[in-house]
Amino acid sequence: MTEGDNQSVNTLAQATAQLEDQLQGWGEVILAGDQVLRWEKPWFPGALVGATTLLFALIYYLDPSVLTGLSCAVMLLCLSDYLVPTLAPRVFGSNKWSSEQQQRFHEICGNLVKTQRRVIGWWKRLFALKEEKPKMYFASVISGLVTVAWIGQQVHNLFLTYLIVSFLLLLPGLNQHGVISKYAGMAKREINKLLKQKEKKNE
C-alpha cells in the first residue's frame, strides 16, 4: 500500500469516526431505518411505498404553498433533532449495543462517508471536464438540462417527486437483493449483442 493510499484510508477512518460521534444519538433510529431500507422482512417494501404514498397524498390534499411546505419540513427536522436522541433509548430499549449493532452502525457511517466522497469526486470531475474539454462539457450539461426540463414539463411536479423519492427509498433494498445487478447485467448483455451485430454488418 502506497503512502497516498494510507493517507486516504486514515482520512476515511477519521471522517467515519467523526460521523459516528455526530450520529450517536440517532443510532437506534438509523439501525431500524437500515433494516427497513434493506428489506429484512418481506413486507418492508410495501410499507415503504405505502408510507410514501400516504405522505404525498396528504401533501396533494393540503396543497401547501412552497413557503409553508418548507417551514413545516424544517420544523419537523428541528423537532426530530431535539426529540429523537432523548426518546430513542426509551423506545428501542437499552443504551447498550451489541458488537453486531456497533459494527453495522460503523459500516453505515462508512458508507455515508464514501457516498459523500463519490459525489464530491463526480463534482470535481465535472469541473475538470470544463477545464479540459469545454465543448464536451457545454454539450453534456445543456443536453442533460434540456432532457430534465422536458421530463419536468411532461410529468406533474408532485408525481415526479413521488417517483424519485419512492425509487431512492427502494434503491438500497433493490441493491441488497441483487435486482439492480441482475437487470444491469441483462442490459449489458443486450448492448453487447447489439454491438456485435453492428460489427458483423460492418464487416
C-alpha positions, 0 to 999 in steps of 0.5 A: 500500500502506497503512502497516498493510499494510507493517507486516504484510508486514515482520512476515511477512518477519521471522517467515519469516526467523526460521523459516528460521534455526530450520529450517536444519538440517532443510532437506534433510529438509523439501525431500524431505518437500515433494516427497513431500507434493506428489506429484512422482512418481506413486507418492508417494501410495501410499507415503504411505498405505502408510507410514501404514498400516504405522505404525498397524498396528504401533501396533494390534499393540503396543497401547501404553498412552497413557503409553508411546505418548507417551514413545516419540513424544517420544523419537523427536522428541528423537532426530530433533532431535539426529540429523537436522541432523548426518546430513542433509548426509551423506545428501542430499549437499552443504551447498550449495543451489541458488537453486531449493532456497533459494527453495522452502525460503523459500516453505515457511517462508512458508507455515508462517508464514501457516498459523500466522497463519490459525489464530491469526486463526480463534482470535481470531475465535472469541473475538470471536464470544463477545464479540459474539454469545454465543448464536451462539457457545454454539450453534456450539461445543456443536453442533460438540462434540456432532457430534465426540463422536458421530463419536468414539463411532461410529468406533474411536479408532485408525481415526479417527486413521488417517483424519485423519492419512492425509487431512492427509498427502494434503491438500497433494498433493490441493491441488497437483493441483487435486482439492480445487478441482475437487470444491469447485467441483462442490459449489458448483455443486450448492448453487447449483442447489439454491438456485435451485430453492428460489427458483423454488418460492418464487416 
